[in-house]
């Protein structure tokens, strides 16, 4: 029997005793009994609640330790990852990307992509100019100007690539099937055939609302590395002086 159940039984018994004594026109000793047990009962309940709270916190700490070991993330960032996966399932198919486009994005993300002689290169071989331009025109890549020949991933492109990695099933196997999927979406706008083709040749952007919702999770190792970097920077900015010196 739990403490709360026992408490209810006691209250009911005292109330019944009081009614019986009043009905029999006898002295009300039950109310005195209630006062007699009130203080020790309250202390017993407090002790029980404290014990349960300790057990609850102990269980929460055990679960959190196991989850941190399994995922490398704290609770807040695990929640961020769950939300990002949900967003990925809903939005990656809407990107209309092919595996080839993902490859271009991956190479740009590692700093290997640059322009040369009107084409995109990864240091060893030529990369699809058409895919690179489509991604750049949609705002997923930025192409350096003048002496800057690097092709970089933009903030929106970085978010898109993060979502793609979470839900690669939403990527089309080739450029043809990706175009056909975009064409189907464009046809719903009830435009003529040529306008539909024009729209389908372009990649849709990720809307700002989705970009704001998609907070990238950070692992505990990354948090510690950032904290260490910040400490080093602070130390350097203050000339390595100790606090108060």
N, C-alpha and C positions, 0 to 999 in steps of 0.2 A: 504494500500500500504506500502510495506517495504521500509526502507531507501535506500537500494541498487537499488530497482526498480525506486524510485523517482530520484535517482542520474542519472540513465541511461536516463530517460526521459529528464532531464535538459540538459545533455550533447548533446543528439540528437537534442533538440530544438535549442540550441546555434549554433551547427554546421550547421543546416538548415538555420538559420537566417544569418549566415556569408556567406553561399553560395548564398543566395538570394540577399544580399546586393552587393556582388561582381558582380553577374550577371546583376544587375540593375545599376552598376557603381555608387553606393551610398557610403557615408562614412560608414566604418565598426564599427558600435556601438556595435555589438554583442560581439566582443572580449572584449570590455570594460565591458560589462555585466558579462562575464565569470570571469574577474578579480575581479569584485565587489562582486560576490557571493562565490568566492573560499574560502575565509577565514572562513566566518560563516558556509559554507557547511561542510568544513573539521571538524570544531568543533562539528557540529551536528552529523556527522558520528562517530566521536570519542566517543561522549556521548552515541550514540546508541549502538556501539560495547561494550562499558564498561558495559552498562545495560544488554546486552545479556550475557556477560561473567559472571556477577554477578548471573544472573538467572541460567546459566548452572552450575556454581559451587554450588549454593544452591540446585539444583536438584540432583547433584551428591552426595552431602553430605547427603541429605535426603535418597537417595537410599542406600548409604553405611551404614547408621545407621540402616535402616530396615534389610538389609542383615546380618549385624553383630548380631543383636538381634535374627534373625531367625536361623542362622547357628553357632553363637559363634566364627566365624572366620573373619579375615580381607580378603581383596581382593586377596592378593597373595596366601594365604592358601586355599581359595575357589577354585582358579585356580588349585592348586596342587591336591585338592580332585577330581576335574573334570577329570584331566589327569589320576589320579590313578584309577578312575572308568572305564575309557576307557581301560587302561591296564588290569584291572581285567577281563573285559568281554572277552578280547582276550586271556589271559594267564591262567586263572583258569581252564578252561576245559583241557588245555594241561598238567596240573599237574598230572592228573590221580588219584586223591585222592577220597577216600570214606568218608562217614560221620564218620565212626569209626576212620579213620586217623585224621580227624579234631578234634575229641574228645581227642585223645592222645595229639595232639599239644596244645589244650586248657589247658589240665591239666599240661603239661610241662611249659606252659607260666605262670601259676599261682604259679609255684614252688612246686607243689604237687607230682611230679613224681620222683621216685627214683628206683634203682635196689636193689633186694634182692633175694638171692638164685637162681640166674640165670633168674629171672623174673622181670617185671616192676610192681611197686605198686604205688597206689595213696594215701596210708595211710590207706585205708579201705579195698580195694580189689585188686586183681590182674588185670593188664591191658594187653591187647593183646601183647605178646612178638613179634609176627611176624610183626604186624603193626609198633611197636616201632623200631624194627631193620631195617625195610624197610626205615623208615623216617631217621634213623641215618645214614644208608649206603649212602643215597642220599645227606646227608649234612644238613638236616633240624633240626636234633637233635644232641646234643653231650652228650655222656655218660661219667660220671666221672670215674676216675681210682683210684685204691687203696682205701683209706679211704673215698674219695669223691664219694658218691653213687648217687648224684643228676643227673637227666636227664634234660638237659636244651635245650631251643630253641636257635638255632644259628642265626646270623644276617640274613642269607638267609631264614631260617625258619620263622623269625619274619616278614619279608617282605611277604612271601607266605601266612602266616596266616592273615596278614592285607588285602591282595588282596582277600582271600577267604571270609572274613567278608563283603567285598564290593560286592561280586558276588557269593553268596552261591548257586545260581542256577547252577553253573558250577561243583558242586560236585556230585559224583555218590552216589546213595542210599546205596550201599553195596560193599563189597570187590570184589564180583564176577563180577558185572557190571563194576567196575573200572578196573579190570584186562582185561575184554573183550575190553574195550575202548583202553587200552594201547596196546593190541594185534593187534587191527585194525591198529593203528599207526605204530607199528613195522613191520607189514606185508608189508607196503608200501616200506620198504627198500629192498624188493626182496631177502630175505634170506630164508634158508630152515626152515622147521617147528620147529625144535628143537631150532635153533638160535633165531627164532621169539619168542618162549615161554620164552627163557632166558631173552631177552630184555624186554618183557612184565612184567616179575616178578620184574623188577626194576622201581623205580620212576625217572622220568626225573628231571634234575635240572633247575633252572631258570638261563637264560643266563645273563652274566655280563652287557650287554647293557640294558636289562630290569631292572635290579637291580639299575643301575645308574639313570635311568629315573624315577623310582618310589620313589619320594620324599614324605615322610609322612607329611600330613598337621598338623599344630599345632594350637590349639584353643587359643583364647585371654587369657583365664584363665590360660592355661599352660604357655603361654609366660610371663604372670605376675608372676606366681609362680617361673619360672626360673630366672627372673630378681631379684626377692626378695631373692632367694637362692644365686645368684651371689653376690648381695650386702652384704648379711650376711657373705659370705666367704671372700670377699674383706675386710670387716670390721675386721674379725677375723685375717686375714693374716697381717693386718697393726696394730694389737694390739689395735684396737678400737680408734685409734687417729683421731682427726679431721683434715681435710685438712690444711696443713701449720703448724701443730703443731709438 
